[in-house]
Amino acid sequence: MKMIKIKQTKSRIGAPKDQCRTLDALGLRKLNKVVELVDNPAVRGMINKVNHLVTVID
């Protein structure tokens, strides 16, 4: 399985509720937190939804 690292780079303050819930689903609750998840279409879709708040690390 290929893994992907995601880092929250911007604050969730002022973001709509659905985007905050997406960050929660990704496991990102604090600024600059890094999580490692399986690289699959569901995770990629969530990243695309909040791409202005997160950064993908290789």
CHARMM internal coordinates of N, CA and C (Angstrom, degrees):
IC EDIT
DIST 1 N 1 CA 1.4423
DIST 1 CA 1 C 1.5254
ANGL 1 N 1 CA 1 C 110.34
DIST 1 C 2 N 1.2938
ANGL 1 CA 1 C 2 N 115.12
DIHE 1 N 1 CA 1 C 2 N 134.87
DIST 2 N 2 CA 1.4551
ANGL 1 C 2 N 2 CA 120.17
DIHE 1 CA 1 C 2 N 2 CA 176.71
DIST 2 CA 2 C 1.5242
ANGL 2 N 2 CA 2 C 108.96
DIHE 1 C 2 N 2 CA 2 C -86.32
DIST 2 C 3 N 1.3154
ANGL 2 CA 2 C 3 N 115.50
DIHE 2 N 2 CA 2 C 3 N 136.09
DIST 3 N 3 CA 1.4637
ANGL 2 C 3 N 3 CA 121.48
DIHE 2 CA 2 C 3 N 3 CA -179.67
DIST 3 CA 3 C 1.5295
ANGL 3 N 3 CA 3 C 109.51
DIHE 2 C 3 N 3 CA 3 C -107.85
DIST 3 C 4 N 1.3249
ANGL 3 CA 3 C 4 N 115.06
DIHE 3 N 3 CA 3 C 4 N 155.40
DIST 4 N 4 CA 1.4519
ANGL 3 C 4 N 4 CA 121.55
DIHE 3 CA 3 C 4 N 4 CA 179.93
DIST 4 CA 4 C 1.5289
ANGL 4 N 4 CA 4 C 108.20
DIHE 3 C 4 N 4 CA 4 C -133.22
DIST 4 C 5 N 1.3274
ANGL 4 CA 4 C 5 N 117.06
DIHE 4 N 4 CA 4 C 5 N 138.32
DIST 5 N 5 CA 1.4640
ANGL 4 C 5 N 5 CA 122.14
DIHE 4 CA 4 C 5 N 5 CA 178.00
DIST 5 CA 5 C 1.5243
ANGL 5 N 5 CA 5 C 108.52
DIHE 4 C 5 N 5 CA 5 C -102.87
DIST 5 C 6 N 1.3276
ANGL 5 CA 5 C 6 N 114.93
DIHE 5 N 5 CA 5 C 6 N 134.47
DIST 6 N 6 CA 1.4577
ANGL 5 C 6 N 6 CA 121.30
DIHE 5 CA 5 C 6 N 6 CA -178.50
DIST 6 CA 6 C 1.5181
ANGL 6 N 6 CA 6 C 108.18
DIHE 5 C 6 N 6 CA 6 C -127.40
DIST 6 C 7 N 1.3294
ANGL 6 CA 6 C 7 N 117.17
DIHE 6 N 6 CA 6 C 7 N 134.08
DIST 7 N 7 CA 1.4644
ANGL 6 C 7 N 7 CA 122.75
DIHE 6 CA 6 C 7 N 7 CA -179.95
DIST 7 CA 7 C 1.5189
ANGL 7 N 7 CA 7 C 109.18
DIHE 6 C 7 N 7 CA 7 C -122.09
DIST 7 C 8 N 1.3281
ANGL 7 CA 7 C 8 N 116.84
DIHE 7 N 7 CA 7 C 8 N 132.10
DIST 8 N 8 CA 1.4593
ANGL 7 C 8 N 8 CA 120.43
DIHE 7 CA 7 C 8 N 8 CA 175.49
DIST 8 CA 8 C 1.5228
ANGL 8 N 8 CA 8 C 108.11
DIHE 7 C 8 N 8 CA 8 C -81.07
DIST 8 C 9 N 1.3272
ANGL 8 CA 8 C 9 N 116.66
DIHE 8 N 8 CA 8 C 9 N 117.97
DIST 9 N 9 CA 1.4592
ANGL 8 C 9 N 9 CA 120.82
DIHE 8 CA 8 C 9 N 9 CA -175.11
DIST 9 CA 9 C 1.5263
ANGL 9 N 9 CA 9 C 113.28
DIHE 8 C 9 N 9 CA 9 C -107.27
DIST 9 C 10 N 1.3272
ANGL 9 CA 9 C 10 N 118.15
DIHE 9 N 9 CA 9 C 10 N -16.36
DIST 10 N 10 CA 1.4604
ANGL 9 C 10 N 10 CA 120.98
DIHE 9 CA 9 C 10 N 10 CA 179.92
DIST 10 CA 10 C 1.5185
ANGL 10 N 10 CA 10 C 109.25
DIHE 9 C 10 N 10 CA 10 C -128.02
DIST 10 C 11 N 1.3184
ANGL 10 CA 10 C 11 N 115.53
DIHE 10 N 10 CA 10 C 11 N 156.06
DIST 11 N 11 CA 1.4550
ANGL 10 C 11 N 11 CA 121.81
DIHE 10 CA 10 C 11 N 11 CA -177.23
DIST 11 CA 11 C 1.5221
ANGL 11 N 11 CA 11 C 111.42
DIHE 10 C 11 N 11 CA 11 C -72.58
DIST 11 C 12 N 1.3311
ANGL 11 CA 11 C 12 N 115.27
DIHE 11 N 11 CA 11 C 12 N 150.55
DIST 12 N 12 CA 1.4600
ANGL 11 C 12 N 12 CA 120.81
DIHE 11 CA 11 C 12 N 12 CA 177.09
DIST 12 CA 12 C 1.5213
ANGL 12 N 12 CA 12 C 112.24
DIHE 11 C 12 N 12 CA 12 C -85.78
DIST 12 C 13 N 1.3322
ANGL 12 CA 12 C 13 N 117.60
DIHE 12 N 12 CA 12 C 13 N -3.75
DIST 13 N 13 CA 1.4635
ANGL 12 C 13 N 13 CA 120.87
DIHE 12 CA 12 C 13 N 13 CA -179.56
DIST 13 CA 13 C 1.5280
ANGL 13 N 13 CA 13 C 108.77
DIHE 12 C 13 N 13 CA 13 C -63.85
DIST 13 C 14 N 1.3207
ANGL 13 CA 13 C 14 N 116.11
DIHE 13 N 13 CA 13 C 14 N 127.60
DIST 14 N 14 CA 1.4591
ANGL 13 C 14 N 14 CA 121.77
DIHE 13 CA 13 C 14 N 14 CA -179.65
DIST 14 CA 14 C 1.5109
ANGL 14 N 14 CA 14 C 114.02
DIHE 13 C 14 N 14 CA 14 C 88.95
DIST 14 C 15 N 1.3326
ANGL 14 CA 14 C 15 N 117.62
DIHE 14 N 14 CA 14 C 15 N -7.17
DIST 15 N 15 CA 1.4661
ANGL 14 C 15 N 15 CA 120.71
DIHE 14 CA 14 C 15 N 15 CA 178.46
DIST 15 CA 15 C 1.5246
ANGL 15 N 15 CA 15 C 108.97
DIHE 14 C 15 N 15 CA 15 C -80.49
DIST 15 C 16 N 1.3440
ANGL 15 CA 15 C 16 N 117.34
DIHE 15 N 15 CA 15 C 16 N 149.37
DIST 16 N 16 CA 1.4652
ANGL 15 C 16 N 16 CA 119.90
DIHE 15 CA 15 C 16 N 16 CA 177.49
DIST 16 CA 16 C 1.5285
ANGL 16 N 16 CA 16 C 111.83
DIHE 15 C 16 N 16 CA 16 C -61.70
DIST 16 C 17 N 1.3341
ANGL 16 CA 16 C 17 N 115.73
DIHE 16 N 16 CA 16 C 17 N 159.02
DIST 17 N 17 CA 1.4644
ANGL 16 C 17 N 17 CA 120.73
DIHE 16 CA 16 C 17 N 17 CA -176.87
DIST 17 CA 17 C 1.5185
ANGL 17 N 17 CA 17 C 112.81
DIHE 16 C 17 N 17 CA 17 C -59.51
DIST 17 C 18 N 1.3355
ANGL 17 CA 17 C 18 N 117.17
DIHE 17 N 17 CA 17 C 18 N -37.51
DIST 18 N 18 CA 1.4688
ANGL 17 C 18 N 18 CA 118.63
DIHE 17 CA 17 C 18 N 18 CA -178.24
DIST 18 CA 18 C 1.5258
ANGL 18 N 18 CA 18 C 111.13
DIHE 17 C 18 N 18 CA 18 C -65.51
DIST 18 C 19 N 1.3240
ANGL 18 CA 18 C 19 N 117.70
DIHE 18 N 18 CA 18 C 19 N -33.22
DIST 19 N 19 CA 1.4620
ANGL 18 C 19 N 19 CA 120.39
DIHE 18 CA 18 C 19 N 19 CA 177.87
DIST 19 CA 19 C 1.5297
ANGL 19 N 19 CA 19 C 110.66
DIHE 18 C 19 N 19 CA 19 C -73.19
DIST 19 C 20 N 1.3291
ANGL 19 CA 19 C 20 N 117.43
DIHE 19 N 19 CA 19 C 20 N -36.24
DIST 20 N 20 CA 1.4704
ANGL 19 C 20 N 20 CA 120.52
DIHE 19 CA 19 C 20 N 20 CA 176.15
DIST 20 CA 20 C 1.5233
ANGL 20 N 20 CA 20 C 109.89
DIHE 19 C 20 N 20 CA 20 C -64.34
DIST 20 C 21 N 1.3074
ANGL 20 CA 20 C 21 N 117.21
DIHE 20 N 20 CA 20 C 21 N -39.78
DIST 21 N 21 CA 1.4676
ANGL 20 C 21 N 21 CA 120.60
DIHE 20 CA 20 C 21 N 21 CA 178.40
DIST 21 CA 21 C 1.5200
ANGL 21 N 21 CA 21 C 111.15
DIHE 20 C 21 N 21 CA 21 C -67.73
DIST 21 C 22 N 1.3186
ANGL 21 CA 21 C 22 N 116.97
DIHE 21 N 21 CA 21 C 22 N -34.17
DIST 22 N 22 CA 1.4605
ANGL 21 C 22 N 22 CA 120.33
DIHE 21 CA 21 C 22 N 22 CA 176.72
DIST 22 CA 22 C 1.5264
ANGL 22 N 22 CA 22 C 110.39
DIHE 21 C 22 N 22 CA 22 C -65.53
DIST 22 C 23 N 1.3303
ANGL 22 CA 22 C 23 N 116.99
DIHE 22 N 22 CA 22 C 23 N -41.96
DIST 23 N 23 CA 1.4685
ANGL 22 C 23 N 23 CA 120.29
DIHE 22 CA 22 C 23 N 23 CA 176.05
DIST 23 CA 23 C 1.5254
ANGL 23 N 23 CA 23 C 110.63
DIHE 22 C 23 N 23 CA 23 C -61.58
DIST 23 C 24 N 1.3308
ANGL 23 CA 23 C 24 N 116.99
DIHE 23 N 23 CA 23 C 24 N -40.27
DIST 24 N 24 CA 1.4628
ANGL 23 C 24 N 24 CA 120.47
DIHE 23 CA 23 C 24 N 24 CA 177.06
DIST 24 CA 24 C 1.5219
ANGL 24 N 24 CA 24 C 110.89
DIHE 23 C 24 N 24 CA 24 C -62.24
DIST 24 C 25 N 1.3304
ANGL 24 CA 24 C 25 N 116.94
DIHE 24 N 24 CA 24 C 25 N -41.80
DIST 25 N 25 CA 1.4615
ANGL 24 C 25 N 25 CA 121.03
DIHE 24 CA 24 C 25 N 25 CA -179.90
DIST 25 CA 25 C 1.5317
ANGL 25 N 25 CA 25 C 111.39
DIHE 24 C 25 N 25 CA 25 C -64.80
DIST 25 C 26 N 1.3258
ANGL 25 CA 25 C 26 N 116.22
DIHE 25 N 25 CA 25 C 26 N -31.43
DIST 26 N 26 CA 1.4592
ANGL 25 C 26 N 26 CA 120.58
DIHE 25 CA 25 C 26 N 26 CA 177.25
DIST 26 CA 26 C 1.5346
ANGL 26 N 26 CA 26 C 111.63
DIHE 25 C 26 N 26 CA 26 C -79.23
DIST 26 C 27 N 1.3286
ANGL 26 CA 26 C 27 N 117.36
DIHE 26 N 26 CA 26 C 27 N -11.26
DIST 27 N 27 CA 1.4619
ANGL 26 C 27 N 27 CA 120.79
DIHE 26 CA 26 C 27 N 27 CA -179.73
DIST 27 CA 27 C 1.5121
ANGL 27 N 27 CA 27 C 112.95
DIHE 26 C 27 N 27 CA 27 C 87.93
DIST 27 C 28 N 1.3277
ANGL 27 CA 27 C 28 N 117.10
DIHE 27 N 27 CA 27 C 28 N 16.82
DIST 28 N 28 CA 1.4695
ANGL 27 C 28 N 28 CA 121.47
DIHE 27 CA 27 C 28 N 28 CA -178.86
DIST 28 CA 28 C 1.5229
ANGL 28 N 28 CA 28 C 108.85
DIHE 27 C 28 N 28 CA 28 C -102.84
DIST 28 C 29 N 1.3260
ANGL 28 CA 28 C 29 N 116.52
DIHE 28 N 28 CA 28 C 29 N 106.51
DIST 29 N 29 CA 1.4548
ANGL 28 C 29 N 29 CA 120.60
DIHE 28 CA 28 C 29 N 29 CA -178.06
DIST 29 CA 29 C 1.5275
ANGL 29 N 29 CA 29 C 112.67
DIHE 28 C 29 N 29 CA 29 C -113.10
DIST 29 C 30 N 1.3199
ANGL 29 CA 29 C 30 N 117.45
DIHE 29 N 29 CA 29 C 30 N -23.29
DIST 30 N 30 CA 1.4643
ANGL 29 C 30 N 30 CA 121.01
DIHE 29 CA 29 C 30 N 30 CA -178.71
DIST 30 CA 30 C 1.5249
ANGL 30 N 30 CA 30 C 109.91
DIHE 29 C 30 N 30 CA 30 C -125.53
DIST 30 C 31 N 1.3066
ANGL 30 CA 30 C 31 N 115.17
DIHE 30 N 30 CA 30 C 31 N 156.63
DIST 31 N 31 CA 1.4512
ANGL 30 C 31 N 31 CA 122.30
DIHE 30 CA 30 C 31 N 31 CA 178.17
DIST 31 CA 31 C 1.5284
ANGL 31 N 31 CA 31 C 110.12
DIHE 30 C 31 N 31 CA 31 C -64.18
DIST 31 C 32 N 1.3146
ANGL 31 CA 31 C 32 N 116.65
DIHE 31 N 31 CA 31 C 32 N 140.71
DIST 32 N 32 CA 1.4685
ANGL 31 C 32 N 32 CA 125.31
DIHE 31 CA 31 C 32 N 32 CA 179.11
DIST 32 CA 32 C 1.5299
ANGL 32 N 32 CA 32 C 113.68
DIHE 31 C 32 N 32 CA 32 C 68.52
DIST 32 C 33 N 1.3168
ANGL 32 CA 32 C 33 N 117.89
DIHE 32 N 32 CA 32 C 33 N 13.14
DIST 33 N 33 CA 1.4642
ANGL 32 C 33 N 33 CA 119.83
DIHE 32 CA 32 C 33 N 33 CA 176.21
DIST 33 CA 33 C 1.5255
ANGL 33 N 33 CA 33 C 108.54
DIHE 32 C 33 N 33 CA 33 C -79.21
DIST 33 C 34 N 1.3379
ANGL 33 CA 33 C 34 N 115.72
DIHE 33 N 33 CA 33 C 34 N 141.54
DIST 34 N 34 CA 1.4619
ANGL 33 C 34 N 34 CA 121.76
DIHE 33 CA 33 C 34 N 34 CA 179.47
DIST 34 CA 34 C 1.5244
ANGL 34 N 34 CA 34 C 108.55
DIHE 33 C 34 N 34 CA 34 C -116.78
DIST 34 C 35 N 1.3363
ANGL 34 CA 34 C 35 N 116.48
DIHE 34 N 34 CA 34 C 35 N 131.47
DIST 35 N 35 CA 1.4595
ANGL 34 C 35 N 35 CA 121.71
DIHE 34 CA 34 C 35 N 35 CA 175.62
DIST 35 CA 35 C 1.5166
ANGL 35 N 35 CA 35 C 108.53
DIHE 34 C 35 N 35 CA 35 C -124.32
DIST 35 C 36 N 1.3247
ANGL 35 CA 35 C 36 N 115.75
DIHE 35 N 35 CA 35 C 36 N 152.67
DIST 36 N 36 CA 1.4570
ANGL 35 C 36 N 36 CA 121.82
DIHE 35 CA 35 C 36 N 36 CA 178.08
DIST 36 CA 36 C 1.5239
ANGL 36 N 36 CA 36 C 107.67
DIHE 35 C 36 N 36 CA 36 C -116.99
DIST 36 C 37 N 1.3318
ANGL 36 CA 36 C 37 N 116.13
DIHE 36 N 36 CA 36 C 37 N 118.78
DIST 37 N 37 CA 1.4556
ANGL 36 C 37 N 37 CA 122.17
DIHE 36 CA 36 C 37 N 37 CA -177.64
DIST 37 CA 37 C 1.5176
ANGL 37 N 37 CA 37 C 110.29
DIHE 36 C 37 N 37 CA 37 C -125.30
DIST 37 C 38 N 1.3363
ANGL 37 CA 37 C 38 N 115.27
DIHE 37 N 37 CA 37 C 38 N 163.40
DIST 38 N 38 CA 1.4579
ANGL 37 C 38 N 38 CA 121.05
DIHE 37 CA 37 C 38 N 38 CA 176.54
DIST 38 CA 38 C 1.5194
ANGL 38 N 38 CA 38 C 108.45
DIHE 37 C 38 N 38 CA 38 C -69.50
DIST 38 C 39 N 1.3137
ANGL 38 CA 38 C 39 N 116.74
DIHE 38 N 38 CA 38 C 39 N 136.03
DIST 39 N 39 CA 1.4665
ANGL 38 C 39 N 39 CA 121.91
DIHE 38 CA 38 C 39 N 39 CA -179.77
DIST 39 CA 39 C 1.5272
ANGL 39 N 39 CA 39 C 108.71
DIHE 38 C 39 N 39 CA 39 C -83.24
DIST 39 C 40 N 1.3454
ANGL 39 CA 39 C 40 N 115.56
DIHE 39 N 39 CA 39 C 40 N 99.06
DIST 40 N 40 CA 1.4569
ANGL 39 C 40 N 40 CA 120.70
DIHE 39 CA 39 C 40 N 40 CA 177.43
DIST 40 CA 40 C 1.5317
ANGL 40 N 40 CA 40 C 108.99
DIHE 39 C 40 N 40 CA 40 C -137.92
DIST 40 C 41 N 1.3217
ANGL 40 CA 40 C 41 N 118.46
DIHE 40 N 40 CA 40 C 41 N 170.29
DIST 41 N 41 CA 1.4634
ANGL 40 C 41 N 41 CA 120.28
DIHE 40 CA 40 C 41 N 41 CA -176.52
DIST 41 CA 41 C 1.5283
ANGL 41 N 41 CA 41 C 114.21
DIHE 40 C 41 N 41 CA 41 C -60.04
DIST 41 C 42 N 1.3216
ANGL 41 CA 41 C 42 N 118.29
DIHE 41 N 41 CA 41 C 42 N -32.51
DIST 42 N 42 CA 1.4621
ANGL 41 C 42 N 42 CA 120.51
DIHE 41 CA 41 C 42 N 42 CA -179.88
DIST 42 CA 42 C 1.5333
ANGL 42 N 42 CA 42 C 110.83
DIHE 41 C 42 N 42 CA 42 C -66.41
DIST 42 C 43 N 1.3193
ANGL 42 CA 42 C 43 N 116.61
DIHE 42 N 42 CA 42 C 43 N -45.23
DIST 43 N 43 CA 1.4696
ANGL 42 C 43 N 43 CA 120.74
DIHE 42 CA 42 C 43 N 43 CA 179.03
DIST 43 CA 43 C 1.5222
ANGL 43 N 43 CA 43 C 109.92
DIHE 42 C 43 N 43 CA 43 C -66.95
DIST 43 C 44 N 1.3258
ANGL 43 CA 43 C 44 N 117.38
DIHE 43 N 43 CA 43 C 44 N -40.90
DIST 44 N 44 CA 1.4710
ANGL 43 C 44 N 44 CA 120.40
DIHE 43 CA 43 C 44 N 44 CA 178.15
DIST 44 CA 44 C 1.5268
ANGL 44 N 44 CA 44 C 111.11
DIHE 43 C 44 N 44 CA 44 C -60.86
DIST 44 C 45 N 1.3328
ANGL 44 CA 44 C 45 N 117.29
DIHE 44 N 44 CA 44 C 45 N -38.58
DIST 45 N 45 CA 1.4633
ANGL 44 C 45 N 45 CA 120.95
DIHE 44 CA 44 C 45 N 45 CA 178.13
DIST 45 CA 45 C 1.5128
ANGL 45 N 45 CA 45 C 112.08
DIHE 44 C 45 N 45 CA 45 C -64.40
DIST 45 C 46 N 1.3497
ANGL 45 CA 45 C 46 N 116.23
DIHE 45 N 45 CA 45 C 46 N -40.58
DIST 46 N 46 CA 1.4605
ANGL 45 C 46 N 46 CA 119.54
DIHE 45 CA 45 C 46 N 46 CA 177.94
DIST 46 CA 46 C 1.5245
ANGL 46 N 46 CA 46 C 110.80
DIHE 45 C 46 N 46 CA 46 C -66.48
DIST 46 C 47 N 1.3331
ANGL 46 CA 46 C 47 N 117.03
DIHE 46 N 46 CA 46 C 47 N -38.23
DIST 47 N 47 CA 1.4685
ANGL 46 C 47 N 47 CA 120.49
DIHE 46 CA 46 C 47 N 47 CA 178.06
DIST 47 CA 47 C 1.5205
ANGL 47 N 47 CA 47 C 110.25
DIHE 46 C 47 N 47 CA 47 C -64.09
DIST 47 C 48 N 1.3274
ANGL 47 CA 47 C 48 N 117.25
DIHE 47 N 47 CA 47 C 48 N -41.53
DIST 48 N 48 CA 1.4627
ANGL 47 C 48 N 48 CA 120.27
DIHE 47 CA 47 C 48 N 48 CA 178.77
DIST 48 CA 48 C 1.5225
ANGL 48 N 48 CA 48 C 111.98
DIHE 47 C 48 N 48 CA 48 C -63.15
DIST 48 C 49 N 1.3324
ANGL 48 CA 48 C 49 N 116.99
DIHE 48 N 48 CA 48 C 49 N -31.92
DIST 49 N 49 CA 1.4610
ANGL 48 C 49 N 49 CA 120.61
DIHE 48 CA 48 C 49 N 49 CA -179.14
DIST 49 CA 49 C 1.5231
ANGL 49 N 49 CA 49 C 111.71
DIHE 48 C 49 N 49 CA 49 C -69.57
DIST 49 C 50 N 1.3323
ANGL 49 CA 49 C 50 N 117.27
DIHE 49 N 49 CA 49 C 50 N -33.17
DIST 50 N 50 CA 1.4691
ANGL 49 C 50 N 50 CA 121.01
DIHE 49 CA 49 C 50 N 50 CA -177.63
DIST 50 CA 50 C 1.5288
ANGL 50 N 50 CA 50 C 110.94
DIHE 49 C 50 N 50 CA 50 C -119.78
DIST 50 C 51 N 1.3318
ANGL 50 CA 50 C 51 N 117.02
DIHE 50 N 50 CA 50 C 51 N 33.39
DIST 51 N 51 CA 1.4682
ANGL 50 C 51 N 51 CA 120.70
DIHE 50 CA 50 C 51 N 51 CA -175.17
DIST 51 CA 51 C 1.5207
ANGL 51 N 51 CA 51 C 113.13
DIHE 50 C 51 N 51 CA 51 C -64.00
DIST 51 C 52 N 1.3288
ANGL 51 CA 51 C 52 N 118.35
DIHE 51 N 51 CA 51 C 52 N -19.74
DIST 52 N 52 CA 1.4668
ANGL 51 C 52 N 52 CA 120.69
DIHE 51 CA 51 C 52 N 52 CA 177.69
DIST 52 CA 52 C 1.5309
ANGL 52 N 52 CA 52 C 111.85
DIHE 51 C 52 N 52 CA 52 C -81.75
DIST 52 C 53 N 1.3396
ANGL 52 CA 52 C 53 N 117.41
DIHE 52 N 52 CA 52 C 53 N -8.00
DIST 53 N 53 CA 1.4640
ANGL 52 C 53 N 53 CA 121.54
DIHE 52 CA 52 C 53 N 53 CA -179.39
DIST 53 CA 53 C 1.5284
ANGL 53 N 53 CA 53 C 113.15
DIHE 52 C 53 N 53 CA 53 C -110.74
DIST 53 C 54 N 1.3334
ANGL 53 CA 53 C 54 N 117.04
DIHE 53 N 53 CA 53 C 54 N -14.38
DIST 54 N 54 CA 1.4673
ANGL 53 C 54 N 54 CA 120.74
DIHE 53 CA 53 C 54 N 54 CA -174.67
DIST 54 CA 54 C 1.5219
ANGL 54 N 54 CA 54 C 110.79
DIHE 53 C 54 N 54 CA 54 C -127.23
DIST 54 C 55 N 1.3359
ANGL 54 CA 54 C 55 N 114.69
DIHE 54 N 54 CA 54 C 55 N 164.28
DIST 55 N 55 CA 1.4536
ANGL 54 C 55 N 55 CA 122.72
DIHE 54 CA 54 C 55 N 55 CA 174.67
DIST 55 CA 55 C 1.5175
ANGL 55 N 55 CA 55 C 107.99
DIHE 54 C 55 N 55 CA 55 C -130.52
DIST 55 C 56 N 1.3346
ANGL 55 CA 55 C 56 N 116.61
DIHE 55 N 55 CA 55 C 56 N 137.70
DIST 56 N 56 CA 1.4568
ANGL 55 C 56 N 56 CA 121.30
DIHE 55 CA 55 C 56 N 56 CA 176.55
DIST 56 CA 56 C 1.5184
ANGL 56 N 56 CA 56 C 108.12
DIHE 55 C 56 N 56 CA 56 C -91.62
DIST 56 C 57 N 1.3374
ANGL 56 CA 56 C 57 N 115.29
DIHE 56 N 56 CA 56 C 57 N 128.27
DIST 57 N 57 CA 1.4652
ANGL 56 C 57 N 57 CA 121.75
DIHE 56 CA 56 C 57 N 57 CA -179.99
DIST 57 CA 57 C 1.5140
ANGL 57 N 57 CA 57 C 107.59
DIHE 56 C 57 N 57 CA 57 C -107.20
DIST 57 C 58 N 1.3193
ANGL 57 CA 57 C 58 N 117.37
DIHE 57 N 57 CA 57 C 58 N 131.40
DIST 58 N 58 CA 1.4717
ANGL 57 C 58 N 58 CA 119.73
DIHE 57 CA 57 C 58 N 58 CA 179.02
DIST 58 CA 58 C 1.4733
ANGL 58 N 58 CA 58 C 113.28
DIHE 57 C 58 N 58 CA 58 C -78.44
END
COOR INIT
IC SEED 1 N 1 CA 1 C
IC BUILD
